[in-house]
Amino acid sequence: MPPTESSGGAAALLSSGAFKGVGPKLAAALTTAFGDEVIGMIPSGDERLLAVPGVGPSRLEKLRASAERHFGAAGRHGGVV
């Protein structure tokens, strides 16, 4: 069963400005595709994110870098602080 849009927490975090280049539309697309799991996928640069329209290799790297700044060293390993 594919994930559905989260309760809004992940989308709100993604579009809060903490993740450069992510606005409400991309946040909704990411959370519709992966639910809250997306927050753990970004820090590792999970390539499954490339399947979301609007996410290419360059944006994926920017997302990963934003996650590292936001979550710190724990974020590199998918840990959410």
Secondary structure in CASP SS format (residue, H / E / C, confidence):
PFRMAT SS
TARGET T0000
AUTHOR 0000-0000-0000
METHOD secondary structure of the structure
MODEL  1
M C 1.00
P C 1.00
P C 1.00
T C 1.00
E C 1.00
S C 1.00
S C 1.00
G C 1.00
G H 1.00
A H 1.00
A H 1.00
A H 1.00
L H 1.00
L H 1.00
S H 1.00
S H 1.00
G H 1.00
A H 1.00
F C 1.00
K C 1.00
G C 1.00
V C 1.00
G C 1.00
P H 1.00
K H 1.00
L H 1.00
A H 1.00
A H 1.00
A H 1.00
L H 1.00
T H 1.00
T H 1.00
A H 1.00
F H 1.00
G H 1.00
D H 1.00
E H 1.00
V H 1.00
I H 1.00
G H 1.00
M H 1.00
I C 1.00
P C 1.00
S C 1.00
G C 1.00
D C 1.00
E H 1.00
R H 1.00
L H 1.00
L H 1.00
A H 1.00
V C 1.00
P C 1.00
G C 1.00
V C 1.00
G C 1.00
P H 1.00
S H 1.00
R H 1.00
L H 1.00
E H 1.00
K H 1.00
L H 1.00
R H 1.00
A H 1.00
S H 1.00
A H 1.00
E H 1.00
R H 1.00
H H 1.00
F H 1.00
G H 1.00
A H 1.00
A H 1.00
G H 1.00
R H 1.00
H H 1.00
G C 1.00
G C 1.00
V C 1.00
V C 1.00
END
